Amino acid sequence: MSDALSYRPKTGEIPTTPGVYRFRDATGRILYVGKAKNLRARLSNYFAPLHSLHERTRRMVTTATGVEWTVVGTEVEALQLEWMWINEFDPPFNVQFKDDKSYPYLAVTLADEAPRALVTRTEGIKGARYFGPYPKVWAVHETIELMLKAFPIRTCNNANYKRAMQSGKPCFAGQIGRCFGPCSGLVSIEDHRTIVNEFVSFMGSHDKKLINELTQQMKEAAAAQQYEIAGKRRDQVRALNAVLEKSAVVLRDNVDIDLFAVEQDELAAAVQLFIVRGGRIRGVRGWMVDKELDVTMSELIDSMMQTAYNHDALPPREIVLPELPDDAQALETWLANLAGRKVRLVAAQRGEKAALLVTAGNNAKQALMLYKTRRSSDFVARSKALEDIQDVLEMPAAPLRMECYDVSHLSGTNIVASMVVFEDGLPRKDEYRRFNIPESTDDTDSIYQILTRRLAYLKPEALAADAVVVDDTTTDIAQVEQKRAKFKYQPNLLIVDGGQPQVAAAKRALAESGVTGIQLCGIAKRLEEIWLPDSDYPVILPRNSDALFLIQRIRDEAHRFAITHQRIRRKKDISSVLGEIAGLGPARVKVLLQHFGSVARLKVASAAEIADVRGIGPVLAESIHAHLRS
Protein backbone atom coordinates (compact mmCIF):
# COMPACT_ATOMS: atom_id res chain seq x y z
CA MET A 1 0.00 0.00 0.00
CA SER A 2 1.40 3.40 -0.98
CA ASP A 3 1.93 5.88 1.82
CA ALA A 4 0.71 8.72 -0.42
CA LEU A 5 -2.96 9.65 -0.16
CA SER A 6 -4.22 11.21 -3.37
CA TYR A 7 -6.37 13.76 -1.58
CA ARG A 8 -3.67 14.95 0.81
CA PRO A 9 -3.51 18.77 0.71
CA LYS A 10 -0.19 20.55 0.54
CA THR A 11 1.12 21.53 3.94
CA GLY A 12 1.18 25.21 3.03
CA GLU A 13 -2.50 25.09 2.09
CA ILE A 14 -3.59 24.14 5.61
CA PRO A 15 -4.02 27.12 7.97
CA THR A 16 -2.45 27.21 11.41
CA THR A 17 -5.53 28.73 13.02
CA PRO A 18 -8.27 27.02 15.07
CA GLY A 19 -10.89 25.18 13.07
CA VAL A 20 -12.96 22.08 12.42
CA TYR A 21 -12.05 19.45 9.83
CA ARG A 22 -14.13 16.77 8.09
CA PHE A 23 -13.08 13.60 6.26
CA ARG A 24 -15.47 12.46 3.50
CA ASP A 25 -15.75 9.25 1.47
CA ALA A 26 -16.43 8.87 -2.26
CA THR A 27 -20.19 9.25 -1.75
CA GLY A 28 -19.77 12.50 0.13
CA ARG A 29 -20.63 10.98 3.49
CA ILE A 30 -18.79 12.58 6.41
CA LEU A 31 -16.66 9.91 8.09
CA TYR A 32 -15.07 11.93 10.87
CA VAL A 33 -15.37 15.40 12.40
CA GLY A 34 -12.62 16.85 14.56
CA LYS A 35 -11.50 20.17 15.97
CA ALA A 36 -8.03 21.60 16.34
CA LYS A 37 -6.30 24.58 17.90
CA ASN A 38 -3.86 24.40 14.98
CA LEU A 39 -5.35 22.77 11.89
CA ARG A 40 -2.02 22.23 10.13
CA ALA A 41 -0.42 20.52 13.12
CA ARG A 42 -3.46 18.34 13.76
CA LEU A 43 -4.05 17.22 10.17
CA SER A 44 -0.37 16.41 9.66
CA ASN A 45 -0.87 13.56 12.16
CA TYR A 46 -3.37 11.92 9.79
CA PHE A 47 -1.00 12.18 6.82
CA ALA A 48 1.98 10.55 8.51
CA PRO A 49 3.33 7.35 6.84
CA LEU A 50 0.49 4.82 6.85
CA HIS A 51 2.52 2.12 8.60
CA SER A 52 3.01 4.45 11.57
CA LEU A 53 -0.70 5.16 12.04
CA HIS A 54 -2.93 3.30 14.42
CA GLU A 55 -4.78 0.63 12.42
CA ARG A 56 -8.19 2.20 12.87
CA THR A 57 -6.90 5.65 11.94
CA ARG A 58 -5.27 4.09 8.88
CA ARG A 59 -8.60 2.52 7.93
CA MET A 60 -10.36 5.87 8.24
CA VAL A 61 -7.89 7.89 6.13
CA THR A 62 -7.74 5.20 3.43
CA THR A 63 -11.54 4.98 3.30
CA ALA A 64 -11.80 8.76 2.94
CA THR A 65 -11.36 10.43 -0.43
CA GLY A 66 -11.17 14.01 0.74
CA VAL A 67 -10.66 16.33 3.70
CA GLU A 68 -11.96 19.84 4.20
CA TRP A 69 -11.85 22.33 7.01
CA THR A 70 -13.56 25.43 8.33
CA VAL A 71 -11.55 28.13 10.07
CA VAL A 72 -13.04 29.74 13.20
CA GLY A 73 -11.87 32.45 15.53
CA THR A 74 -11.30 30.58 18.80
CA GLU A 75 -11.12 27.13 20.35
CA VAL A 76 -14.56 27.71 21.84
CA GLU A 77 -16.07 28.32 18.40
CA ALA A 78 -14.33 25.17 17.14
CA LEU A 79 -15.84 23.18 19.99
CA GLN A 80 -19.32 24.54 19.26
CA LEU A 81 -19.07 23.85 15.53
CA GLU A 82 -17.71 20.33 16.10
CA TRP A 83 -20.59 19.55 18.45
CA MET A 84 -23.16 20.84 15.95
CA TRP A 85 -21.73 18.83 13.03
CA ILE A 86 -21.36 15.61 15.03
CA ASN A 87 -25.04 15.84 15.99
CA GLU A 88 -26.05 16.68 12.41
CA PHE A 89 -23.97 14.16 10.44
CA ASP A 90 -23.43 11.30 12.96
CA PRO A 91 -19.97 10.39 11.57
CA PRO A 92 -19.23 6.64 11.88
CA PHE A 93 -15.61 7.09 13.05
CA ASN A 94 -16.43 9.55 15.83
CA VAL A 95 -16.99 8.28 19.35
CA GLN A 96 -20.48 6.79 19.57
CA PHE A 97 -22.12 7.10 22.98
CA LYS A 98 -24.90 4.66 23.80
CA ASP A 99 -26.93 4.66 27.01
CA ASP A 100 -26.31 1.33 28.71
CA LYS A 101 -29.99 1.50 29.70
CA SER A 102 -32.95 3.84 29.39
CA TYR A 103 -33.28 5.80 32.62
CA PRO A 104 -36.55 7.16 34.06
CA TYR A 105 -36.89 10.82 35.03
CA LEU A 106 -39.25 12.84 37.14
CA ALA A 107 -40.54 15.66 34.92
CA VAL A 108 -42.63 18.72 35.75
CA THR A 109 -44.34 20.21 32.67
CA LEU A 110 -43.81 23.90 33.46
CA ALA A 111 -45.04 25.00 30.00
CA ASP A 112 -48.55 23.73 30.77
CA GLU A 113 -51.29 25.96 32.19
CA ALA A 114 -51.35 23.67 35.23
CA PRO A 115 -48.00 21.82 35.35
CA ARG A 116 -48.10 18.17 36.31
CA ALA A 117 -45.56 15.68 37.69
CA LEU A 118 -44.97 12.52 35.71
CA VAL A 119 -42.54 9.65 35.21
CA THR A 120 -40.97 9.60 31.76
CA ARG A 121 -38.04 8.22 29.80
CA THR A 122 -38.44 10.89 27.11
CA GLU A 123 -36.06 13.82 27.53
CA GLY A 124 -37.51 16.15 24.88
CA ILE A 125 -40.76 17.39 26.45
CA LYS A 126 -40.92 21.08 25.61
CA GLY A 127 -40.71 23.38 28.62
CA ALA A 128 -40.41 20.51 31.12
CA ARG A 129 -38.06 20.56 34.11
CA TYR A 130 -36.33 17.21 34.61
CA PHE A 131 -35.04 15.63 37.80
CA GLY A 132 -32.91 12.51 37.73
CA PRO A 133 -32.14 10.22 36.05
CA TYR A 134 -33.16 7.65 38.64
CA PRO A 135 -31.66 4.14 38.69
CA LYS A 136 -35.09 2.45 38.99
CA VAL A 137 -38.58 3.50 37.94
CA TRP A 138 -40.00 2.64 41.36
CA ALA A 139 -37.65 5.23 42.87
CA VAL A 140 -39.33 7.95 40.78
CA HIS A 141 -42.82 6.85 41.76
CA GLU A 142 -41.77 6.72 45.41
CA THR A 143 -40.34 10.26 45.20
CA ILE A 144 -43.54 11.58 43.58
CA GLU A 145 -45.69 9.92 46.26
CA LEU A 146 -43.68 11.59 49.01
CA MET A 147 -43.48 14.97 47.29
CA LEU A 148 -47.25 15.10 46.66
CA LYS A 149 -47.79 14.92 50.41
CA ALA A 150 -45.75 18.10 50.79
CA PHE A 151 -46.67 19.81 47.51
CA PRO A 152 -50.05 18.62 46.14
CA ILE A 153 -49.95 19.26 42.37
CA ARG A 154 -51.57 17.85 39.26
CA THR A 155 -50.81 14.27 38.15
CA CYS A 156 -53.61 13.52 35.66
CA ASN A 157 -52.98 13.46 31.90
CA ASN A 158 -53.78 16.35 29.58
CA ALA A 159 -56.97 14.80 28.16
CA ASN A 160 -58.50 14.31 31.63
CA TYR A 161 -57.40 17.80 32.69
CA LYS A 162 -59.03 19.42 29.64
CA ARG A 163 -62.26 17.45 30.09
CA ALA A 164 -62.46 18.33 33.78
CA MET A 165 -61.85 22.04 33.22
CA GLN A 166 -64.51 22.18 30.49
CA SER A 167 -67.14 20.22 32.41
CA GLY A 168 -66.42 21.59 35.86
CA LYS A 169 -66.38 18.03 37.17
CA PRO A 170 -63.18 16.85 38.92
CA CYS A 171 -60.95 14.50 36.95
CA PHE A 172 -61.06 10.82 37.87
CA ALA A 173 -57.67 10.97 39.61
CA GLY A 174 -58.93 13.95 41.62
CA GLN A 175 -62.06 12.05 42.63
CA ILE A 176 -59.97 9.27 44.18
CA GLY A 177 -57.51 11.67 45.81
CA ARG A 178 -54.62 11.10 43.39
CA CYS A 179 -54.61 14.49 41.63
CA PHE A 180 -54.43 17.91 43.28
CA GLY A 181 -54.48 20.29 40.32
CA PRO A 182 -57.10 22.88 39.35
CA CYS A 183 -58.98 20.04 37.64
CA SER A 184 -59.73 18.56 41.07
CA GLY A 185 -61.68 21.68 42.05
CA LEU A 186 -59.55 22.14 45.18
CA VAL A 187 -57.19 24.92 44.09
CA SER A 188 -57.02 27.81 41.62
CA ILE A 189 -54.63 27.90 38.69
CA GLU A 190 -52.60 30.72 40.32
CA ASP A 191 -52.29 28.99 43.70
CA HIS A 192 -51.42 25.73 41.96
CA ARG A 193 -48.58 27.46 40.07
CA THR A 194 -47.18 28.69 43.41
CA ILE A 195 -47.15 25.15 44.79
CA VAL A 196 -45.50 23.87 41.59
CA ASN A 197 -42.75 26.47 41.94
CA GLU A 198 -42.10 25.31 45.51
CA PHE A 199 -42.06 21.68 44.30
CA VAL A 200 -39.48 22.50 41.61
CA SER A 201 -37.39 24.65 43.95
CA PHE A 202 -37.08 21.91 46.53
CA MET A 203 -36.36 19.16 43.99
CA GLY A 204 -33.71 21.35 42.39
CA SER A 205 -31.88 22.23 45.60
CA HIS A 206 -33.00 19.89 48.42
CA ASP A 207 -32.62 22.97 50.60
CA LYS A 208 -33.42 22.24 54.25
CA LYS A 209 -34.50 25.86 54.76
CA LEU A 210 -37.96 24.94 53.53
CA ILE A 211 -38.19 22.13 56.09
CA ASN A 212 -37.15 24.56 58.82
CA GLU A 213 -39.79 27.06 57.67
CA LEU A 214 -42.51 24.40 57.64
CA THR A 215 -41.41 23.21 61.09
CA GLN A 216 -41.68 26.75 62.44
CA GLN A 217 -45.15 27.15 60.87
CA MET A 218 -46.19 23.86 62.47
CA LYS A 219 -45.12 25.08 65.90
CA GLU A 220 -46.83 28.43 65.47
CA ALA A 221 -50.05 26.77 64.32
CA ALA A 222 -49.97 24.38 67.27
CA ALA A 223 -49.39 27.25 69.69
CA ALA A 224 -52.40 29.05 68.16
CA GLN A 225 -54.42 25.81 68.52
CA GLN A 226 -54.80 25.58 64.73
CA TYR A 227 -54.27 21.85 64.86
CA GLU A 228 -55.47 21.06 61.34
CA ILE A 229 -52.84 23.40 59.84
CA ALA A 230 -50.21 22.08 62.27
CA GLY A 231 -50.98 18.49 61.25
CA LYS A 232 -50.72 19.39 57.57
CA ARG A 233 -47.33 21.05 58.13
CA ARG A 234 -46.19 18.04 60.14
CA ASP A 235 -47.04 15.69 57.29
CA GLN A 236 -45.21 17.95 54.84
CA VAL A 237 -42.07 17.96 57.00
CA ARG A 238 -42.14 14.16 57.31
CA ALA A 239 -42.54 13.75 53.54
CA LEU A 240 -39.67 16.10 52.73
CA ASN A 241 -37.40 14.45 55.29
CA ALA A 242 -38.25 11.08 53.74
CA VAL A 243 -37.24 12.39 50.29
CA LEU A 244 -33.91 13.57 51.68
CA GLU A 245 -33.31 10.23 53.42
CA LYS A 246 -33.78 8.42 50.09
CA SER A 247 -30.80 10.27 48.65
CA ALA A 248 -27.31 9.19 49.71
CA VAL A 249 -25.37 11.99 51.45
CA VAL A 250 -21.87 12.03 49.96
CA LEU A 251 -20.74 15.67 50.17
CA ARG A 252 -21.56 18.86 52.05
CA ASP A 253 -25.10 20.24 51.83
CA ASN A 254 -24.14 23.14 49.58
CA VAL A 255 -22.30 21.06 46.95
CA ASP A 256 -23.84 20.74 43.47
CA ILE A 257 -21.61 18.85 41.02
CA ASP A 258 -21.67 16.40 38.16
CA LEU A 259 -18.96 13.78 38.48
CA PHE A 260 -17.73 11.69 35.54
CA ALA A 261 -15.69 8.49 35.68
CA VAL A 262 -14.30 6.56 32.71
CA GLU A 263 -13.07 2.99 32.33
CA GLN A 264 -11.78 2.02 28.91
CA ASP A 265 -9.79 -0.47 26.90
CA GLU A 266 -8.73 -0.55 23.26
CA LEU A 267 -12.24 -1.22 21.93
CA ALA A 268 -14.76 0.30 24.29
CA ALA A 269 -15.26 2.67 27.20
CA ALA A 270 -17.80 2.94 29.98
CA VAL A 271 -18.79 6.37 31.30
CA GLN A 272 -20.56 6.88 34.62
CA LEU A 273 -22.14 10.21 35.59
CA PHE A 274 -23.02 10.85 39.25
CA ILE A 275 -25.44 13.77 39.60
CA VAL A 276 -24.92 15.33 43.05
CA ARG A 277 -27.25 18.07 44.25
CA GLY A 278 -27.23 19.44 47.76
CA GLY A 279 -24.48 16.97 48.66
CA ARG A 280 -26.65 14.00 47.70
CA ILE A 281 -26.52 11.63 44.75
CA ARG A 282 -29.69 12.55 42.89
CA GLY A 283 -29.14 10.33 39.87
CA VAL A 284 -26.72 8.05 38.06
CA ARG A 285 -26.39 7.81 34.30
CA GLY A 286 -24.18 5.56 32.19
CA TRP A 287 -23.02 5.37 28.59
CA MET A 288 -21.14 2.77 26.62
CA VAL A 289 -18.73 3.83 23.89
CA ASP A 290 -17.58 1.76 20.93
CA LYS A 291 -14.32 3.46 20.01
CA GLU A 292 -13.82 3.39 16.27
CA LEU A 293 -10.58 5.39 16.44
CA ASP A 294 -7.87 5.37 19.11
CA VAL A 295 -9.06 8.47 20.97
CA THR A 296 -7.23 10.10 23.86
CA MET A 297 -8.81 10.70 27.25
CA SER A 298 -8.96 14.41 26.38
CA GLU A 299 -10.96 13.70 23.20
CA LEU A 300 -13.21 11.29 25.09
CA ILE A 301 -13.95 13.95 27.73
CA ASP A 302 -14.87 16.45 25.02
CA SER A 303 -17.32 13.93 23.55
CA MET A 304 -18.72 13.18 27.02
CA MET A 305 -19.51 16.85 27.61
CA GLN A 306 -21.15 17.18 24.20
CA THR A 307 -23.29 14.12 24.88
CA ALA A 308 -24.26 14.97 28.47
CA TYR A 309 -25.20 18.61 28.04
CA ASN A 310 -27.50 20.53 25.73
CA HIS A 311 -30.17 23.18 26.05
CA ASP A 312 -32.45 20.76 27.92
CA ALA A 313 -29.76 19.37 30.25
CA LEU A 314 -27.62 22.21 31.57
CA PRO A 315 -24.33 21.69 33.44
CA PRO A 316 -23.93 22.62 37.13
CA ARG A 317 -21.36 25.15 38.30
CA GLU A 318 -18.74 22.46 38.88
CA ILE A 319 -17.91 19.29 36.94
CA VAL A 320 -15.45 16.73 38.35
CA LEU A 321 -13.44 14.73 35.80
CA PRO A 322 -10.82 11.95 35.94
CA GLU A 323 -8.35 14.41 34.40
CA LEU A 324 -8.53 17.83 32.81
CA PRO A 325 -8.64 17.80 28.99
CA ASP A 326 -6.12 19.73 26.93
CA ASP A 327 -8.77 22.28 25.96
CA ALA A 328 -10.20 22.67 29.47
CA GLN A 329 -10.43 26.46 29.25
CA ALA A 330 -12.27 26.38 25.93
CA LEU A 331 -14.57 23.66 27.22
CA GLU A 332 -15.39 25.73 30.31
CA THR A 333 -16.28 28.70 28.09
CA TRP A 334 -18.52 26.56 25.87
CA LEU A 335 -20.31 25.08 28.91
CA ALA A 336 -20.67 28.56 30.44
CA ASN A 337 -22.30 29.84 27.26
CA LEU A 338 -24.67 26.87 27.35
CA ALA A 339 -25.57 27.32 31.03
CA GLY A 340 -25.60 31.13 31.07
CA ARG A 341 -23.19 31.20 34.02
CA LYS A 342 -19.67 30.21 34.97
CA VAL A 343 -18.84 26.47 34.88
CA ARG A 344 -15.65 25.08 36.40
CA LEU A 345 -13.89 21.82 35.44
CA VAL A 346 -11.80 20.17 38.16
CA ALA A 347 -9.78 16.97 38.45
CA ALA A 348 -10.22 15.64 41.99
CA GLN A 349 -6.92 14.46 43.46
CA ARG A 350 -7.79 14.04 47.12
CA GLY A 351 -10.60 14.45 49.61
CA GLU A 352 -14.27 13.53 49.49
CA LYS A 353 -14.69 14.25 45.77
CA ALA A 354 -11.76 12.01 44.91
CA ALA A 355 -13.31 9.26 47.06
CA LEU A 356 -16.60 9.63 45.19
CA LEU A 357 -14.67 9.51 41.91
CA VAL A 358 -13.23 6.15 42.98
CA THR A 359 -16.77 4.86 43.60
CA ALA A 360 -17.91 6.09 40.20
CA GLY A 361 -14.81 4.52 38.64
CA ASN A 362 -15.68 1.15 40.18
CA ASN A 363 -19.16 1.46 38.69
CA ALA A 364 -17.67 2.26 35.28
CA LYS A 365 -15.37 -0.76 35.53
CA GLN A 366 -18.31 -3.03 36.32
CA ALA A 367 -20.36 -1.52 33.50
CA LEU A 368 -17.58 -2.16 30.98
CA MET A 369 -17.17 -5.75 32.13
CA LEU A 370 -20.92 -6.32 32.03
CA TYR A 371 -21.20 -4.79 28.56
CA LYS A 372 -18.50 -7.05 27.15
CA THR A 373 -19.86 -10.11 28.93
CA ARG A 374 -23.41 -9.55 27.69
CA ARG A 375 -22.23 -8.87 24.17
CA SER A 376 -20.18 -12.05 23.98
CA SER A 377 -22.91 -14.07 25.73
CA ASP A 378 -25.70 -13.11 23.35
CA PHE A 379 -26.51 -16.21 21.29
CA VAL A 380 -26.82 -14.44 17.94
CA ALA A 381 -23.69 -12.34 18.49
CA ARG A 382 -21.81 -15.39 19.77
CA SER A 383 -22.72 -17.48 16.74
CA LYS A 384 -21.73 -14.65 14.42
CA ALA A 385 -18.43 -14.25 16.28
CA LEU A 386 -17.55 -17.94 15.91
CA GLU A 387 -18.42 -17.86 12.21
CA ASP A 388 -16.26 -14.76 11.70
CA ILE A 389 -13.33 -16.32 13.54
CA GLN A 390 -13.67 -19.40 11.32
CA ASP A 391 -13.59 -17.25 8.18
CA VAL A 392 -10.74 -14.98 9.28
CA LEU A 393 -8.50 -17.83 10.44
CA GLU A 394 -9.55 -20.02 7.48
CA MET A 395 -10.58 -22.88 9.75
CA PRO A 396 -12.51 -25.87 8.40
CA ALA A 397 -15.15 -25.46 11.13
CA ALA A 398 -16.16 -22.95 13.76
CA PRO A 399 -13.94 -23.04 16.91
CA LEU A 400 -16.45 -24.56 19.30
CA ARG A 401 -13.70 -25.15 21.87
CA MET A 402 -11.04 -22.46 22.37
CA GLU A 403 -8.20 -22.44 24.88
CA CYS A 404 -6.23 -19.30 25.73
CA TYR A 405 -2.89 -19.12 27.57
CA ASP A 406 -1.26 -16.26 29.44
CA VAL A 407 1.93 -15.98 31.50
CA SER A 408 2.35 -13.88 34.64
CA HIS A 409 5.43 -13.19 36.75
CA LEU A 410 6.96 -10.61 39.08
CA SER A 411 10.31 -9.46 37.68
CA GLY A 412 11.03 -13.00 36.50
CA THR A 413 10.02 -14.67 39.78
CA ASN A 414 6.92 -16.66 40.73
CA ILE A 415 6.28 -17.51 37.08
CA VAL A 416 2.82 -18.92 36.54
CA ALA A 417 0.53 -19.42 33.58
CA SER A 418 -3.17 -19.90 33.02
CA MET A 419 -5.35 -21.85 30.64
CA VAL A 420 -8.97 -20.76 30.18
CA VAL A 421 -11.51 -22.66 28.11
CA PHE A 422 -14.44 -21.28 26.11
CA GLU A 423 -16.95 -23.67 24.58
CA ASP A 424 -19.59 -22.32 22.17
CA GLY A 425 -18.30 -18.85 23.00
CA LEU A 426 -18.96 -19.23 26.76
CA PRO A 427 -16.44 -19.83 29.58
CA ARG A 428 -16.07 -23.33 31.02
CA LYS A 429 -14.61 -22.40 34.39
CA ASP A 430 -14.55 -25.97 35.62
CA GLU A 431 -11.90 -26.67 32.97
CA TYR A 432 -9.65 -23.70 33.72
CA ARG A 433 -6.13 -24.78 34.69
CA ARG A 434 -3.11 -23.15 36.35
CA PHE A 435 0.53 -23.90 35.64
CA ASN A 436 3.57 -23.33 37.82
CA ILE A 437 6.81 -22.76 35.90
CA PRO A 438 9.97 -23.42 37.98
CA GLU A 439 12.42 -21.83 35.54
CA SER A 440 12.13 -19.88 32.31
CA THR A 441 14.25 -17.53 30.24
CA ASP A 442 11.40 -15.33 29.01
CA ASP A 443 7.69 -15.33 28.12
CA THR A 444 8.22 -17.21 24.86
CA ASP A 445 10.00 -20.01 26.72
CA SER A 446 7.16 -20.08 29.27
CA ILE A 447 4.58 -20.36 26.47
CA TYR A 448 6.58 -23.21 24.92
CA GLN A 449 6.77 -25.05 28.26
CA ILE A 450 3.09 -24.84 29.18
CA LEU A 451 1.86 -25.82 25.71
CA THR A 452 4.28 -28.73 25.64
CA ARG A 453 2.87 -29.87 28.96
CA ARG A 454 -0.73 -29.36 27.94
CA LEU A 455 -0.41 -31.01 24.52
CA ALA A 456 1.23 -34.04 26.09
CA TYR A 457 -2.19 -35.05 27.39
CA LEU A 458 -3.47 -35.36 23.83
CA LYS A 459 -0.83 -37.91 22.88
CA PRO A 460 -1.69 -41.63 22.91
CA GLU A 461 1.32 -42.34 25.13
CA ALA A 462 0.23 -39.75 27.69
CA LEU A 463 -0.51 -42.49 30.24
CA ALA A 464 3.15 -43.37 30.54
CA ALA A 465 4.58 -42.99 34.00
CA ASP A 466 6.84 -40.20 32.80
CA ALA A 467 3.90 -38.15 31.53
CA VAL A 468 4.31 -34.43 31.93
CA VAL A 469 2.64 -33.02 35.01
CA VAL A 470 0.66 -29.81 35.23
CA ASP A 471 0.74 -28.35 38.72
CA ASP A 472 3.20 -30.26 40.90
CA THR A 473 5.33 -33.39 40.52
CA THR A 474 3.11 -36.46 40.18
CA THR A 475 4.43 -40.01 39.99
CA ASP A 476 1.31 -42.01 40.70
CA ILE A 477 -0.27 -43.45 37.51
CA ALA A 478 -3.79 -43.04 38.96
CA GLN A 479 -3.14 -39.36 39.54
CA VAL A 480 -1.83 -38.98 35.99
CA GLU A 481 -4.95 -40.72 34.66
CA GLN A 482 -7.16 -38.39 36.71
CA LYS A 483 -5.34 -35.31 35.42
CA ARG A 484 -5.41 -36.56 31.83
CA ALA A 485 -9.20 -36.92 32.02
CA LYS A 486 -9.41 -33.18 32.65
CA PHE A 487 -7.28 -32.44 29.59
CA LYS A 488 -8.64 -35.04 27.21
CA TYR A 489 -10.72 -32.71 25.01
CA GLN A 490 -8.83 -31.34 22.04
CA PRO A 491 -9.38 -27.64 21.29
CA ASN A 492 -10.17 -26.35 17.83
CA LEU A 493 -8.25 -23.14 18.48
CA LEU A 494 -5.30 -22.28 20.71
CA ILE A 495 -4.88 -18.57 21.54
CA VAL A 496 -1.77 -17.13 23.18
CA ASP A 497 -1.47 -13.67 24.65
CA GLY A 498 1.17 -12.00 22.51
CA GLY A 499 2.43 -11.34 19.01
CA GLN A 500 4.80 -13.03 16.60
CA PRO A 501 7.40 -14.31 19.15
CA GLN A 502 4.76 -15.96 21.36
CA VAL A 503 2.97 -17.49 18.35
CA ALA A 504 6.29 -18.86 17.05
CA ALA A 505 6.98 -20.51 20.43
CA ALA A 506 3.49 -22.00 20.50
CA LYS A 507 3.91 -23.29 16.96
CA ARG A 508 7.14 -25.05 17.93
CA ALA A 509 5.43 -26.77 20.87
CA LEU A 510 2.51 -27.80 18.65
CA ALA A 511 4.83 -29.21 15.95
CA GLU A 512 6.91 -31.20 18.48
CA SER A 513 3.80 -32.66 20.10
CA GLY A 514 2.69 -34.29 16.85
CA VAL A 515 -0.91 -33.28 17.57
CA THR A 516 -2.79 -32.11 14.47
CA GLY A 517 -6.11 -30.48 13.72
CA ILE A 518 -5.55 -27.47 16.01
CA GLN A 519 -5.47 -23.90 14.71
CA LEU A 520 -3.17 -21.42 16.46
CA CYS A 521 -3.17 -17.63 16.80
CA GLY A 522 -2.02 -14.87 19.12
CA ILE A 523 -3.56 -11.54 20.09
CA ALA A 524 -1.23 -8.58 20.60
CA LYS A 525 -2.67 -6.14 23.12
CA ARG A 526 -1.39 -2.83 21.74
CA LEU A 527 -3.52 -2.80 18.60
CA GLU A 528 -5.60 -5.93 19.24
CA GLU A 529 -3.96 -7.60 16.23
CA ILE A 530 -4.44 -11.27 15.47
CA TRP A 531 -1.18 -13.04 14.53
CA LEU A 532 -1.03 -16.35 12.71
CA PRO A 533 1.98 -18.69 12.42
CA ASP A 534 4.41 -17.89 9.56
CA SER A 535 2.65 -14.60 8.81
CA ASP A 536 4.52 -11.32 8.42
CA TYR A 537 1.37 -9.26 8.78
CA PRO A 538 -1.38 -9.43 11.40
CA VAL A 539 -5.06 -9.97 10.76
CA ILE A 540 -7.02 -6.83 11.65
CA LEU A 541 -10.59 -7.44 12.71
CA PRO A 542 -13.05 -4.51 12.67
CA ARG A 543 -12.92 -3.12 16.16
CA ASN A 544 -16.69 -3.25 16.57
CA SER A 545 -16.88 -6.87 15.44
CA ASP A 546 -18.26 -9.57 17.71
CA ALA A 547 -15.31 -11.80 16.77
CA LEU A 548 -12.78 -9.35 18.18
CA PHE A 549 -14.87 -8.88 21.33
CA LEU A 550 -14.94 -12.63 21.90
CA ILE A 551 -11.19 -13.07 21.37
CA GLN A 552 -10.48 -10.08 23.56
CA ARG A 553 -12.70 -11.44 26.31
CA ILE A 554 -11.03 -14.85 26.37
CA ARG A 555 -7.61 -13.14 26.44
CA ASP A 556 -8.67 -10.87 29.32
CA GLU A 557 -10.07 -13.85 31.21
CA ALA A 558 -6.77 -15.72 30.82
CA HIS A 559 -4.88 -12.66 32.04
CA ARG A 560 -7.15 -12.28 35.08
CA PHE A 561 -6.84 -15.95 35.97
CA ALA A 562 -3.02 -15.86 35.70
CA ILE A 563 -2.68 -12.68 37.76
CA THR A 564 -4.91 -14.11 40.51
CA HIS A 565 -2.80 -17.27 40.74
CA GLN A 566 0.44 -15.29 40.72
CA ARG A 567 -0.70 -13.10 43.61
CA ILE A 568 -1.71 -16.14 45.65
CA ARG A 569 1.74 -17.63 45.07
CA ARG A 570 3.46 -14.42 46.15
CA LYS A 571 1.40 -14.21 49.31
CA LYS A 572 2.16 -17.83 50.19
CA ASP A 573 5.86 -17.36 49.51
CA ILE A 574 6.35 -14.38 51.81
CA SER A 575 4.18 -15.96 54.52
CA SER A 576 6.29 -19.12 54.46
CA VAL A 577 9.52 -17.11 54.51
CA LEU A 578 8.38 -15.15 57.54
CA GLY A 579 7.02 -18.31 59.11
CA GLU A 580 10.57 -19.68 59.27
CA ILE A 581 11.50 -17.03 61.86
CA ALA A 582 11.28 -18.25 65.45
CA GLY A 583 8.61 -16.42 67.42
CA LEU A 584 6.75 -15.19 64.34
CA GLY A 585 3.44 -16.99 63.99
CA PRO A 586 0.59 -16.52 61.45
CA ALA A 587 -1.06 -13.76 63.52
CA ARG A 588 2.10 -11.64 63.68
CA VAL A 589 2.81 -12.27 59.97
CA LYS A 590 -0.65 -10.90 59.16
CA VAL A 591 -0.10 -7.83 61.38
CA LEU A 592 3.26 -7.15 59.69
CA LEU A 593 1.84 -7.30 56.18
CA GLN A 594 -1.14 -5.14 57.16
CA HIS A 595 1.13 -2.54 58.76
CA PHE A 596 3.51 -2.14 55.81
CA GLY A 597 0.90 -2.69 53.11
CA SER A 598 3.20 -4.66 50.82
CA VAL A 599 6.08 -7.11 50.87
CA ALA A 600 8.32 -4.58 49.10
CA ARG A 601 7.90 -2.04 51.92
CA LEU A 602 8.56 -4.69 54.56
CA LYS A 603 11.79 -5.76 52.86
CA VAL A 604 13.21 -2.22 52.79
CA ALA A 605 12.07 -1.35 56.32
CA SER A 606 14.70 -0.89 59.01
CA ALA A 607 14.79 -2.94 62.22
CA ALA A 608 13.55 0.10 64.15
CA GLU A 609 10.57 0.53 61.83
CA ILE A 610 9.70 -3.16 62.17
CA ALA A 611 9.94 -2.87 65.95
CA ASP A 612 7.24 -0.16 65.88
CA VAL A 613 4.68 -2.74 64.75
CA ARG A 614 2.30 -3.88 67.47
CA GLY A 615 3.48 -7.15 69.02
CA ILE A 616 6.98 -7.02 67.48
CA GLY A 617 9.78 -6.29 69.95
CA PRO A 618 13.35 -5.08 69.17
CA VAL A 619 14.90 -8.55 69.29
CA LEU A 620 12.28 -10.10 66.99
CA ALA A 621 12.53 -7.07 64.69
CA GLU A 622 16.29 -7.64 64.32
CA SER A 623 15.67 -11.31 63.48
CA ILE A 624 13.08 -10.37 60.82
CA HIS A 625 15.36 -7.68 59.35
CA ALA A 626 18.32 -10.06 59.14
CA HIS A 627 16.25 -12.95 57.74
CA LEU A 628 14.75 -10.87 54.94
CA ARG A 629 18.22 -9.79 53.83
CA SER A 630 19.88 -13.17 54.06
PyMOL commands that set and color helices and strands:
alter all, ss='L'
color gray80, all
select helices_A, chain A and resi 11-13+39-46+50-52+55-63+75-89+137-150+158-167+172-175+182-184+189-205+209-223+227-246+297-308+328-339+351-377+379-392+429-431+443-458+460-463+477-486+500-513+546-579+586-596+599-604+607-611+618-629
alter helices_A, ss='H'
color red, helices_A
select strands_A, chain A and resi 19-24+30-36+66-71+96-99+105-109+117-120+128-131+248-249+257-264+268-277+280-290+318-321+344-347+401-410+413-423+426-427+433-436+493-497+519-524+529-531
alter strands_A, ss='S'
color yellow, strands_A
deselect
rebuild
show_as cartoon
